[in-house]
Amino acid sequence: MSYSFDNVSILKDGRRIFPVMGEIHYSRVPRAEWKERLLKMKAGGVTVVSAYVIWIHHEEIEGAYDWEGDRSLRDFAGTVQKCGLKLLLRIGPWVHAETRNGGFPDWLLKKDYEVRTNDEKYFAAVEKWYKKIYEQVSDFIANPEDASSAEKPIIGIQVENEYGHCGGLYEKEGGEAHMRRLQKIAMDAGFKLSLYTATGWGGAWTGDMLPVMGGYCDAPWDQRTEEIEPSGNYTFTHERNDHNIGSDHGFGYGITFDIEKFPYLTAELGGGLQVTSHRRTIATAKDIAAVAMTKVGSGCNLLGFYMYSGGTNPDGKLTTLQESKATGYLNDLPVKSYDFRAPIREFGQVSSTFREIKLLALFAKAYGEEICSLPAVIKNEIRPDDASSLRYSFRSDRKKGYLFVNNYVRHLKMAEHRDIHLESPDGKTHFPPFDVKNGDFFFFPFNIKYGKSLVKTARVTPLTKLSLGKNELFVFYKRENDSSDKNFFDFGTEESEKIEAKDKFLVLSRTDALNSWITDGRLFITDSLSSVFEDENGEIQFLSRSEPAFFVYPDFDKAPVGWKKCGEENKNASKDMPEIPFSKYELEVAPLEKKKIKIGALKSGENYKLDLSILAKKFRKEKYACDIFVKIDYTGESGRLYASKDGKRLLILDHFYLGEDYPWEIGLKRFLEKDADCALSDEELSSLELEISPLKKGEKIYIEKWPDFDGEEISSLKSVTCEIEWKYKIEKRR
């Protein structure tokens, strides 16, 4: 297995692939949770995991390397391999990642040379660091010169981050030389790989490496504390640059590489947004998904999400490890939380964003090779603040392809468009008229073959396909605002164009599509509080905070162990197509505890005392309990949770207040793992201290929805409740 690239896409064994990449920072996630996080990512359609190796997390004290516990890069790489995923390692040395000093240890900054320059002393320090990283992962490198390593997980390396844009050398000759030197140091250290990437936005130097781009729906690093202008990432454009990434370090310049020589790939599409003390932007699921779809419609052939899994900053040995103004940066970040409102949240929660971008990821997995070969055709590039013009593009060879429409821009009301008539780039295929409402974003196929059936036009979006022996099932889904129930496809009138009898077409509601999961060659549909994924042993796992039930097609030969079949339901929303009967299964013996449990919080001076030990005991008793989520509904500037450990008051979690509709949710499971870095005893859990800092009226903070004030400040705790997440096997009978 070999990887390469041309000016169109990445290639695997010479064939085009459309990877979906998701960022997770192993040193910000308890190692006991790595496997489940990765398997959830895989279920979401992620094929490549990206991860920073954060220098200060491993060598905070010079020469005292820490590769143990949650910091074990070797074990993380091994877990990625066991989960059947690939890994792109981002080795810095400067990474940013909202870490202290951008990931540099304090001791490095005290040396007699300037970091991120072409000083040979600095390069010597980097060489030593790269060699230490290689020692950890040498068994996991897919070296293209060694056929026996083909199945290894590490297929690529990113060096540096935003070099020449956010620090580093700003003049071309020195900047490009710096990047080329870093690549050589990495290769000499042992990282012999064919995919070397570098961030390409904002005038960053790439050293002739494969440039990867980014795009966020807002900018929490922006120093303004009011609503900012609409993002340009909601427009279809051949412009690959996001001018606002890293604008706290200086507003972005143009790109420095020749776009004709490299494919359009992304590594930092915001999977969410990390809040800052002064700017607490809430990135919703549609905020994120509309940007991602627009990038595909603009020609992107790799969707890379930063972050895909949120996390928690580890404790430092000498200092806290978050980005802060105290270390010379312009933003204050939470000391602990790196939730990022990511698709998978800080404590492993599967979010609505996960479900939204899964729609694109499943499509990319099923049809990626084809769409990679279709260039973007953009007739009109619309200004970011234009709310009246129709935004559309094509991925097309001018005869066949996909029509993309985006009428969604975060916090901007878009004009509605009635009775739209569009035609293919060659002018020969006319789409049936359709309406576009505010908030719509979608794509339709035209002149695409599904099996042996030619779809001339369609008013539904392709999701995935399933092999059903000699037949195939092609799965599509409706737009949210489409109330019709037939005439979704035009198969043409010629005999050769009619639907082939062996090809099955399923049109799901958008809700069912969001809650669909592909595993074991079957399509599962759950509710919005449940998920299905396959573990590393091929066993199907069902997670839920609600009623344990699911729909599946095709059906099992026999009911899975512990489940009972309780009927069938046609899930085909297209009434002029054959019915597709999904079987419904429920757990034979459901857990008794389904409701939210209220927890007492005793006022103690200015703070509150929480006893969560009773929840720990309950968790251990429940056979199928996967986690217990504690929801702290408070109003204030921020919240902090402390434990008394070894006679010291230790900050274990923190949270920036986002508004009345977004309470703080924490997962308890990680604290109950006996060998975990963050483990707490029942005694320690019985005396947690909750501190709420007051929010002052008129404070210079961007909060999307401010609370009502009775006085000049507010600090209150409304409630503390908990909810159990259950985990069951869907075990097939032999």
C-alpha atoms as one frame of an Amber mdcrd trajectory, in Angstrom:
protein
   0.000   0.000   0.000   1.542   3.305  -1.077   0.412   6.913  -0.850   1.216
   9.723  -3.230  -0.450  12.823  -4.670  -0.803  14.806  -7.843  -2.405  18.198
  -8.450  -5.899  16.736  -8.003  -5.928  14.488  -4.944  -4.125  12.027  -2.737
  -3.666   8.602  -4.319  -3.567   5.218  -2.637  -1.934   2.544  -4.768  -2.480
   4.849  -7.733  -6.231   5.330  -7.137  -7.814   8.580  -6.034  -9.113   8.719
  -2.490 -11.084  11.347  -0.601  -9.926  11.023   3.026 -11.817  12.433   5.971
  -9.371  13.426   8.694 -10.122  14.210  12.317  -7.833  15.746  14.937  -7.505
  14.277  18.422  -4.802  15.125  20.962  -3.939  11.935  22.812  -2.250  13.869
  25.638  -5.530  15.712  26.241  -7.639  12.532  26.449  -7.397   9.848  29.161
  -5.775   6.783  27.593  -8.647   4.590  28.816 -10.872   6.577  26.432  -8.622
   6.518  23.352 -10.062   3.372  21.840 -13.688   4.398  22.157 -12.961   7.902
  20.829 -11.182   6.460  17.799 -13.937   3.939  17.117 -16.515   6.717  17.290
 -14.435   8.737  14.837 -14.331   5.730  12.518 -18.124   5.366  12.789 -18.372
   9.034  11.828 -16.542   8.318   8.577 -13.049   9.425   9.629 -10.359   7.430
   7.833  -7.243   9.361   8.916  -6.517  10.552  12.449  -4.344  13.630  12.872
  -2.603  14.438  16.151  -0.174  17.034  17.425   2.831  15.892  19.425   2.978
  18.769  21.907   6.547  19.305  23.068   5.739  20.860  26.450   3.514  17.877
  27.295   6.524  15.553  26.974   9.581  17.582  27.996   8.366  20.299  30.327
  11.624  19.904  32.247  14.652  19.769  29.958  15.882  16.214  29.489  13.084
  14.698  31.615  10.912  13.067  28.954   7.430  11.870  29.831   5.924   9.284
  27.502   3.826   7.507  30.130   0.085   7.252  30.795  -1.971   9.700  28.775
   1.249  10.940  27.170   2.223   7.572  25.672   2.526   8.321  21.974   3.660
   4.737  21.324   0.510   3.298  22.863  -1.679   5.812  21.067  -0.196   4.889
  17.686  -0.774   1.229  18.539  -4.399   1.966  19.417  -4.896   3.766  16.107
  -3.568   0.684  14.330  -5.850  -1.684  16.281  -8.839   0.475  15.371  -8.053
   0.186  11.649  -7.290   3.853  11.084  -4.389   5.773   9.565  -2.425   8.506
  11.346  -0.955  11.804  10.211   1.418  12.939  12.924   1.906  16.691  13.381
   5.317  16.943  15.011   5.788  20.711  15.252   8.099  21.779  16.805   5.763
  24.785  17.239   2.154  23.640  17.053   0.052  26.419  18.630  -2.948  24.194
  19.550  -3.940  26.793  22.170  -1.117  25.514  24.366   1.363  27.381  26.518
   4.046  28.938  24.280   2.451  27.244  21.278   3.787  23.961  22.648   7.362
  25.094  23.349   8.698  24.251  26.825   9.630  27.296  28.896  13.261  26.193
  29.083  13.594  26.318  25.300  12.615  29.983  25.281  15.402  30.793  27.747
  18.187  29.541  25.475  20.743  31.868  23.897  19.145  31.562  20.468  15.842
  32.579  18.961  13.348  29.810  18.316  11.741  29.356  14.889  14.753  30.866
  13.120  17.546  29.358  11.034  19.949  29.329  13.954  21.885  26.053  13.952
  21.501  25.763  17.739  17.737  25.818  17.328  17.872  23.196  14.577  20.008
  21.007  16.871  17.306  21.202  19.580  14.621  20.310  17.018  16.709  17.404
  15.727  16.951  15.981  19.235  13.185  16.395  19.715  12.289  14.780  16.386
  14.518  11.806  17.174  12.755  11.342  20.513   9.389  11.316  18.740  10.648
   8.794  16.196  11.844   6.490  18.986   8.244   6.301  20.182   6.641   5.512
  16.816   9.356   3.755  14.782   7.292   0.543  14.760   4.297   2.299  13.197
   5.776   4.065  10.145   4.423   3.078   6.718   7.742   3.525   4.942   7.090
   3.477   1.161  10.535   1.925   0.653   9.671  -1.026   2.907   6.838  -3.186
   1.577   6.532  -5.022   4.902   5.441  -1.778   6.595   2.604  -1.034   4.167
  -0.169  -1.665   6.695   1.386   0.483   9.409  -0.773   3.434  10.517   1.499
   6.497  10.161   1.209   7.613   6.543   2.186  11.267   6.809   3.915  14.016
   8.787   3.127  17.686   9.212   6.039  19.899  10.182   5.607  23.221  11.967
   2.326  25.161  11.865   1.446  28.502  10.271   5.142  29.239   9.786   5.701
  32.749   8.454   2.106  33.648   9.308   1.982  33.180  13.074   5.604  33.795
  13.912   8.779  32.484  12.340  10.603  34.143   9.453   8.444  36.383   7.286
  10.751  36.748   4.294  10.453  34.106   1.587  14.010  32.832   1.172  14.609
  32.280   4.881  11.107  30.970   5.544  11.126  28.390   2.755  14.643  27.306
   3.705  13.482  26.816   7.300  10.615  24.542   6.270  12.803  22.488   3.936
  15.377  22.088   6.709  12.738  20.849   9.156  11.576  18.272   6.625  15.143
  17.067   6.142  15.668  16.788   9.911  12.466  14.737  10.193  13.440  12.432
   7.336  16.947  11.969   8.729  15.387  11.113  12.099  13.600   8.203  10.402
  10.294   9.640   9.179  10.679   8.329   5.634   7.208   8.985   4.248   5.811
  10.174   0.941   3.251  12.542   2.482   4.739  15.613   4.128   2.308  18.449
   4.751   2.509  22.068   5.838  -0.236  24.571   6.638  -0.707  26.824   3.650
  -2.981  29.663   4.731  -2.211  33.248   5.637   1.075  33.573   3.778   2.675
  30.591   5.546   5.718  29.022   3.915   5.354  25.387   2.854   8.854  24.397
   1.721   7.391  22.636  -1.349   5.515  20.225   0.919   1.878  19.324   0.402
  -0.100  22.392   1.533  -3.180  21.869   3.698  -5.745  24.602   4.227  -8.300
  25.585   6.842 -11.620  27.318   7.367 -13.585  28.310  10.473 -17.128  29.622
  10.803 -16.049  32.383  13.208 -12.907  33.571  14.976 -12.806  33.292  18.778
  -9.228  34.585  18.619 -10.517  37.853  17.082 -10.010  40.603  19.654 -13.423
  42.184  19.073 -16.215  41.453  21.539 -19.138  42.009  19.211 -20.656  40.191
  16.246 -18.114  40.095  13.436 -18.571  40.067   9.672 -19.861  36.901   7.932
 -17.211  34.300   7.212 -15.975  33.920   3.651 -15.989  30.156   4.184 -19.680
  30.011   3.270 -18.968  31.113  -0.313 -18.077  28.865  -3.243 -14.710  30.081
  -4.456 -11.449  28.948  -6.014  -9.718  30.978  -3.282  -8.284  28.434  -0.843
  -7.162  30.869   1.832  -9.025  31.652   5.055  -7.787  35.163   5.762  -9.025
  35.136   9.343  -7.207  32.089  10.755  -4.670  33.315  13.256  -5.721  36.936
  12.741  -4.712  37.564  16.357  -1.135  37.182  15.061  -1.716  39.463  12.062
  -4.326  39.439   9.323  -3.784  36.777   6.672  -1.937  37.370   3.441  -2.226
  35.371   0.254  -0.948  31.866  -0.221   2.684  31.258  -1.140   2.446  28.101
  -3.273   1.237  27.436  -6.811  -2.309  26.061  -6.545  -1.981  24.501  -9.994
   0.669  22.113  -8.659  -1.115  20.867  -5.547  -4.512  19.371  -4.725  -6.980
  21.276  -2.568  -6.786  19.614   0.834  -7.795  20.819   4.290  -6.466  20.004
   7.742  -8.197  22.688   9.788 -11.844  22.983   8.949 -13.212  23.974  12.316
 -14.954  20.929  13.761 -16.069  23.444  16.357 -14.531  26.490  18.013 -12.558
  26.743  21.229 -13.927  29.613  23.306 -11.655  32.317  24.657 -12.218  34.420
  27.744 -13.260  37.453  25.694 -15.062  35.727  22.808 -17.416  32.797  23.460
 -18.678  31.856  20.059 -21.081  28.916  19.904 -20.406  26.876  16.786 -23.595
  24.981  15.964 -23.805  21.769  13.968 -25.071  23.559  10.869 -22.451  26.310
  11.236 -19.821  23.600  10.828 -21.536  21.381   8.257 -22.375  24.215   5.855
 -18.720  25.301   5.754 -17.560  21.722   5.104 -20.078  21.168   2.309 -19.129
  24.497   0.737 -15.473  23.462   0.712 -16.352  20.232  -1.116 -18.342  22.299
  -3.610 -15.282  24.514  -4.056 -13.066  21.588  -5.082 -11.692  20.323  -1.768
 -10.602  16.651  -1.913  -9.778  16.060   1.747 -11.961  17.149   4.658  -9.732
  17.621   7.702 -11.467  18.707  10.906  -9.737  20.485  13.792 -10.782  19.441
  16.353 -12.763  16.253  15.863 -12.440  15.177  19.481 -12.240  17.653  22.322
 -10.117  17.077  25.397  -8.760  18.349  28.694  -5.373  19.945  29.264  -3.088
  17.775  31.406  -1.583  19.125  34.599   1.832  20.645  34.186   4.764  19.850
  36.430   5.811  23.494  36.697   2.941  25.559  35.304  -0.486  25.251  33.757
  -0.324  24.340  30.066  -2.943  26.518  28.357  -2.471  29.516  26.084  -2.747
  32.761  28.055  -1.979  36.455  27.979   0.518  35.857  30.775   2.722  33.960
  28.294   2.615  36.697  25.674  -0.390  35.521  23.656  -3.484  37.636  23.029
  -6.054  35.179  24.367  -6.897  33.625  27.705  -8.105  30.024  27.406  -9.565
  27.734  30.067  -6.845  26.188  32.202  -8.277  22.691  31.719 -11.044  22.498
  29.130 -10.243  22.002  25.475 -13.780  20.978  24.567 -13.746  22.957  21.294
 -17.465  22.160  20.856 -16.016  19.406  18.678 -18.004  16.602  17.005 -16.894
  14.425  19.932 -16.933  16.626  23.009 -14.494  16.866  25.910 -15.919  13.810
  27.687 -16.604  11.697  24.603 -20.172  12.874  23.966 -21.343  12.359  20.383
 -22.688  15.781  19.400 -25.137  17.003  16.777 -22.104  18.298  14.836 -20.827
  14.707  14.608 -24.105  13.681  12.989 -24.095  16.572  10.517 -20.585  16.072
   9.175 -21.103  12.306   9.133 -23.441  12.910   6.185 -20.516  14.259   4.152
 -18.048  11.681   5.474 -20.192   8.706   4.488 -20.683  10.218   1.040 -16.915
  10.729   0.664 -16.261   7.127   1.652 -18.789   5.744  -0.832 -18.178   8.070
  -3.788 -14.827   9.733  -3.065 -12.874   8.352  -5.999 -15.455   9.687  -8.429
 -15.857  13.141  -6.915 -12.076  13.642  -6.674 -11.939  13.536 -10.470 -14.617
  16.208 -10.857 -13.239  19.762 -10.776 -15.134  22.663  -9.246 -17.075  24.808
 -11.702 -18.024  28.125 -10.087 -19.845  30.591 -12.307 -20.195  33.415  -9.794
 -18.180  33.999  -6.650 -20.424  35.742  -4.128 -19.255  38.245  -1.501 -19.378
  36.877   2.063 -21.916  39.510   3.168 -24.214  39.084   0.148 -27.428  37.612
   1.546 -29.529  37.982  -1.603 -27.655  36.151  -4.381 -27.959  32.397  -4.844
 -24.719  30.624  -3.946 -24.103  27.528  -6.044 -21.341  25.573  -7.744 -20.731
  22.292  -9.537 -18.285  19.432  -9.167 -18.415  18.368 -12.775 -16.613  17.313
 -15.929 -19.254  19.604 -17.518 -21.477  16.657 -18.423 -22.030  14.845 -15.127
 -21.439  15.600 -11.501 -23.034  17.333  -8.545 -24.799  20.642  -8.044 -23.985
  22.313  -4.697 -26.209  24.999  -3.170 -25.500  26.878   0.062 -28.032  29.313
   1.485 -26.712  29.105   5.021 -24.439  31.694   6.631 -23.926  31.789  10.362
 -26.002  34.593  11.940 -27.053  35.998   8.568 -30.621  35.733   7.301 -30.480
  34.659   3.682 -33.011  35.538   0.986 -35.343  32.792  -0.145 -35.239  31.788
  -3.803 -38.379  30.519  -5.513 -38.707  28.366  -8.625 -34.978  28.187  -9.365
 -34.032  26.919 -12.829 -30.434  25.749 -13.262 -28.617  23.789 -15.940 -25.440
  21.715 -16.037 -22.185  23.395 -17.067 -22.529  22.095 -20.633 -26.084  23.464
 -20.795 -27.593  20.120 -21.814 -29.114  18.968 -18.520 -31.831  21.069 -16.950
 -32.659  20.622 -13.284 -36.335  20.563 -12.342 -37.281  23.858 -10.656 -36.861
  23.988  -6.891 -37.100  26.432  -3.995 -34.245  27.376  -1.693 -35.096  28.572
   1.802 -33.035  30.449   4.352 -30.716  27.943   6.011 -30.738  25.385   3.194
 -27.490  23.724   2.124 -27.403  20.605  -0.033 -26.039  18.959  -3.176 -27.766
  16.991  -5.933 -26.336  14.533  -8.501 -26.873  14.751 -12.264 -26.037  12.240
 -14.991 -24.507   9.928 -12.390 -24.787   6.151 -12.631 -25.823   4.298  -9.507
 -25.243   0.649 -10.303 -26.641   0.337 -13.811 -29.265   3.063 -13.343 -28.529
   6.505 -14.758 -29.878   9.338 -12.612 -30.250  12.300 -14.950 -31.286  14.620
 -12.113 -32.321  14.179  -8.500 -33.776  16.372  -5.772 -32.180  14.355  -2.976
 -28.613  14.007  -1.719 -26.562  10.781  -1.892 -25.456   9.417   1.476 -23.953
   5.959   0.962 -24.445   2.588  -0.690 -24.782  -0.944   0.641 -23.950  -4.214
  -1.048 -26.864  -6.647  -0.874 -25.345  -9.719  -2.445 -25.840  -9.312  -6.194
 -27.770  -6.072  -5.678 -26.900  -2.659  -4.290 -28.893  -0.266  -2.145 -28.281
   3.399  -2.907 -29.165   5.627   0.024 -30.176   9.273  -0.357 -31.801  11.794
   1.955 -34.214  14.682   1.621 -33.590  18.319   2.370 -34.866  19.520   5.713
 -37.412  21.852   4.086 -38.599  19.434   1.407 -42.132  18.217   2.214 -42.624
  16.261  -1.025 -42.866  12.467  -1.031 -42.292  11.455  -4.667 -40.671  12.369
  -7.998 -37.227  12.722  -6.444 -35.434  11.147  -9.417 -35.449  11.561 -13.180
 -34.140   8.354 -14.726 -34.782   9.596 -18.236 -37.083   8.204 -20.899 -34.712
   6.164 -23.039 -34.680   2.416 -22.409 -30.974   2.532 -21.513 -31.632   5.257
 -18.958 -34.417   3.614 -16.973 -33.918   2.314 -13.478 -32.350  -1.136 -13.388
 -34.517  -3.589 -11.464 -31.593  -4.865  -9.399 -30.737  -1.376  -8.135 -32.609
  -0.321  -4.997 -33.083   3.314  -4.060 -33.799   4.450  -0.506 -34.681   8.057
   0.338 -34.404   8.839   4.044 -35.757  11.817   5.886 -32.935  14.146   6.889
 -33.520  13.212  10.525 -33.115   9.501   9.787 -29.994  10.247   7.742 -28.444
  12.161  10.653 -29.122   9.189  12.911 -27.900   6.505  10.510 -24.882   4.260
  11.071 -23.153   1.830   8.711 -21.683  -1.307  10.225 -21.690  -5.045   9.614
 -22.929  -4.378   6.064 -26.144  -2.986   7.514 -27.772   0.399   7.882 -28.829
   1.184  11.447 -31.097   4.083  12.388 -31.304   5.290  15.987 -32.730   8.296
  17.781 -30.673  11.460  18.303 -29.379  10.322  21.720 -27.997   6.978  20.541
 -25.142   5.790  18.370 -23.849   2.543  16.871 -20.251   1.631  16.166 -18.108
  -1.434  15.624 -15.283  -2.195  18.025 -11.827  -3.464  17.098 -13.060  -7.054
  17.328 -15.926  -6.501  14.904 -18.574  -6.503  17.646 -21.396  -3.972  17.326
 -21.808  -1.556  20.239 -24.921   0.497  20.971 -24.641   3.649  23.126 -27.685
   5.520  24.345 -29.056   7.955  26.870 -32.625   7.111  25.894 -34.748   4.068
  25.100 -32.569   1.187  23.853 -34.075   0.650  20.394 -32.948   0.790  16.774
 -34.045   0.101  13.212 -31.898  -2.004  10.877 -31.780  -3.042   7.214 -31.192
  -5.687   6.039 -32.538  -7.680   8.951 -30.580 -10.198  11.017 -31.237 -13.879
  10.394 -32.073 -14.147  14.097 -32.708 -11.510  16.739 -29.423 -10.420  18.393
 -28.773 -11.767  21.877 -30.818  -9.819  24.424 -32.875  -7.954  21.813 -36.395
  -8.590  20.555 -37.888  -7.729  17.202 -41.029  -5.646  17.595 -42.121  -4.831
  14.071 -41.132  -3.323  10.754 -41.350   0.174   9.331 -40.907   1.406   5.784
 -38.189   4.048   5.882 -38.368   4.959   2.208 -39.683   8.534   2.076 -40.135
   8.190  -1.694 -43.691   6.923  -2.149 -43.159   6.125  -5.836 -40.295   3.741
  -4.997 -40.549   0.221  -3.538 -40.829   0.102   0.221 -37.698  -0.656   2.238
 -38.831  -2.394   5.447 -36.545  -1.716   8.404 -36.821  -4.076  11.346 -37.199
  -2.495  14.767 -35.465  -4.005  17.791 -35.792  -3.202  21.470 -33.802  -4.445
  24.418 -35.553  -7.341  26.125 -34.758  -6.028  29.597 -34.294  -2.263  29.637
 -32.472  -0.540  32.537 -34.690   0.881  35.256 -32.852   4.193  35.579 -33.886
   6.449  32.684 -34.693   9.781  34.282 -32.302  12.557  35.218 -31.201  12.472
  38.836 -30.962  15.689  40.808 -27.864  16.159  42.973 -27.708  18.366  46.035
 -25.185  21.192  46.153 -24.491  22.717  49.569 -23.502  26.354  49.750 -20.166
  26.691  51.530 -19.081  30.294  51.826 -18.822  31.671  48.296 -18.656  28.205
  46.747 -20.651  24.953  46.644 -19.871  21.482  47.943 -20.718  18.573  45.633
 -20.806  14.932  46.657 -20.510  12.776  43.539 -19.370   9.639  45.345 -22.918
   8.255  45.338 -22.860   8.415  41.547 -19.564   6.538  41.479 -21.086   3.758
  43.547 -24.151   3.668  41.309 -21.959   3.516  38.199 -20.085   0.480  39.501
 -23.335  -1.355  40.262 -24.922  -0.831  36.850 -23.785  -3.569  34.476 -24.445
  -1.614  31.293 -23.530   1.893  32.441 -20.939   3.432  30.128 -20.660   6.872
  31.732 -22.508   9.220  34.043 -22.840  12.774  32.801 -23.226  15.516  35.374
 -24.895  18.699  34.148 -24.126  21.885  36.074 -26.622  24.604  35.161 -25.168
  27.862  36.417 -24.937  31.537  35.550 -21.653  33.364  35.966 -18.484  34.304
  34.122 -16.937  30.848  34.580 -17.055  27.705  36.670 -14.250  25.674  38.240
 -14.353  22.311  39.951 -11.753  21.471  42.610 -10.835  18.273  44.407  -8.847
  17.881  47.593  -6.073  15.463  46.686  -3.076  14.608  48.858  -3.875  17.590
  51.046  -3.856  19.998  48.104  -6.692  21.878  46.407  -6.474  20.715  42.806
  -8.317  22.211  39.836  -9.703  19.230  37.932 -12.107  20.896  35.449 -13.180
  24.351  34.334 -15.675  25.972  31.993 -16.369  29.354  30.399 -20.037  30.329
  30.628 -21.719  30.363  27.189 -25.306  31.363  27.961 -28.477  30.077  29.576
 -29.041  27.382  26.938 -25.601  25.771  27.270 -25.014  24.266  30.725 -21.717
  22.703  31.692 -21.656  18.913  31.236 -18.920  16.680  32.608 -18.325  12.935
  32.367 -17.596  11.096  35.596 -16.189   7.844  34.175 -12.619   9.050  33.726
 -12.249   9.803  37.429 -13.238   6.230  38.346 -10.457   4.485  36.395  -8.086
   3.318  39.136  -4.898   3.692  37.104  -5.907   6.862  35.256  -3.800  10.013
  35.546  -6.927  11.845  36.761  -8.361   9.145  39.069 -10.229  10.240  42.210
 -11.224   8.124  45.199 -14.784   8.028  46.531 -13.631  10.158  49.451 -12.226
  12.775  47.085 -15.418  12.678  44.985 -17.491  13.264  48.114 -16.012  16.695
  48.780 -15.699  18.434  45.418 -15.823  22.215  45.467 -17.624  24.208  42.761
 -16.546  27.807  42.308 -18.573  30.204  40.161 -17.044  33.564  39.263 -19.575
  36.384  38.858 -20.451  37.748  35.429 -20.492  41.534  35.488 -23.070  43.533
  33.605 -21.555  45.131  30.507 -18.317  43.131  30.790 -16.236  43.141  27.604
 -17.093  39.586  26.597 -18.845  38.354  23.469 -21.669  36.095  24.649 -24.324
  35.327  22.072 -27.214  35.431  24.538 -26.659  37.310  27.792 -28.641  36.426
  30.930 -31.014  38.861  32.640 -29.460  40.889  35.459 -31.141  42.054  38.666
 -28.056  43.937  39.770 -24.555  44.690  38.515 -23.368  41.084  38.519 -24.717
  37.570  38.617 -23.421  34.314  40.086 -25.901  31.525  40.690 -26.277  27.752
  40.593 -29.641  26.609  39.267 -29.269  22.850  39.442 -26.935  19.874  39.252
 -28.369  16.773  37.574 -26.968  13.573  36.164 -27.833  11.191  33.377 -26.535
   7.692  32.644 -25.271   6.676  29.216 -25.800   2.959  28.575 -23.760   0.619
  26.418 -25.000  -2.696  25.015 -23.722  -5.243  22.543 -25.709  -6.053  19.448
 -24.466  -9.632  19.404 -25.542 -11.751  16.473 -26.719 -15.269  17.226 -24.608
 -17.988  15.663
